[in-house]
Amino acid sequence: MPTLTIKNIPDDLYEALKRQAERHRRSLNSEVIVCLEQAVRSYAIQPEEFLARARRLREKTAGYAITDERFNAAKREGRP
């Protein structure tokens, strides 16, 4: 498997990558690979695929009814 060396990474970018890797419970190397894959292999999703994913999500959450009042209260709780 090839190896890639990246030089002159700005300090703030390096720290952001480290924090993101910690949040995702990955090594820094694995996090960089994921970021590169997402950037290079990203693609436009087809409408049929998007709708199918939305329908599956809707099926999974069908039993979780929430009122506007409860939704807005939850949003307010998450704000400082």
C-alpha positions as CSV (number, residue, x, y, z in Angstrom):
1,M,0.0,0.0,0.0
2,P,1.5,3.4,-0.9
3,T,2.5,5.9,1.7
4,L,1.9,9.7,1.4
5,T,3.8,12.4,3.3
6,I,2.1,15.7,3.7
7,K,4.4,18.7,4.6
8,N,3.7,22.2,5.9
9,I,0.3,21.5,7.4
10,P,-0.9,24.7,9.1
11,D,-1.0,24.3,12.9
12,D,-4.7,25.0,13.2
13,L,-5.6,22.5,10.5
14,Y,-3.5,19.8,12.2
15,E,-5.2,20.5,15.6
16,A,-8.6,20.4,13.9
17,L,-7.8,17.1,12.4
18,K,-6.6,15.7,15.7
19,R,-9.8,16.8,17.4
20,Q,-12.0,15.4,14.7
21,A,-10.1,12.1,14.9
22,E,-10.6,11.9,18.6
23,R,-14.4,12.6,18.2
24,H,-14.6,9.8,15.7
25,R,-12.4,7.5,17.8
26,R,-9.9,7.1,14.9
27,S,-6.1,7.6,14.6
28,L,-5.0,10.7,12.9
29,N,-3.9,8.7,9.9
30,S,-7.3,7.0,9.6
31,E,-9.1,10.4,9.9
32,V,-7.0,11.9,7.1
33,I,-7.8,8.9,4.9
34,V,-11.5,9.3,5.5
35,C,-11.3,13.0,4.7
36,L,-9.4,12.3,1.5
37,E,-11.9,9.6,0.5
38,Q,-14.8,11.9,1.1
39,A,-13.2,14.6,-1.0
40,V,-12.0,12.5,-3.9
41,R,-14.8,9.9,-4.0
42,S,-17.8,12.2,-3.4
43,Y,-20.5,11.9,-5.9
44,A,-23.9,13.4,-6.7
45,I,-26.6,11.2,-5.2
46,Q,-29.3,10.1,-7.6
47,P,-32.8,11.2,-6.8
48,E,-34.1,7.6,-6.6
49,E,-31.4,6.7,-4.1
50,F,-32.1,9.8,-2.0
51,L,-35.8,9.0,-1.9
52,A,-35.2,5.4,-1.0
53,R,-32.9,6.5,1.9
54,A,-35.5,9.0,3.1
55,R,-38.3,6.4,3.0
56,R,-36.1,3.9,5.0
57,L,-35.4,6.7,7.6
58,R,-39.1,7.6,7.7
59,E,-40.0,3.9,8.4
60,K,-37.5,3.7,11.2
61,T,-38.8,6.9,12.9
62,A,-42.5,6.4,12.3
63,G,-43.2,5.6,15.9
64,Y,-41.6,8.8,17.3
65,A,-44.2,11.5,17.1
66,I,-43.1,14.9,18.3
67,T,-45.0,18.1,18.6
68,D,-43.7,21.5,17.5
69,E,-43.8,22.5,21.1
70,R,-41.6,19.6,22.3
71,F,-39.3,20.1,19.3
72,N,-38.8,23.8,20.0
73,A,-38.2,23.1,23.7
74,A,-35.5,20.6,22.8
75,K,-33.8,23.2,20.6
76,R,-33.9,25.8,23.3
77,E,-32.3,23.3,25.8
78,G,-29.4,22.8,23.5
79,R,-28.6,26.4,23.3
80,P,-26.3,28.3,25.8
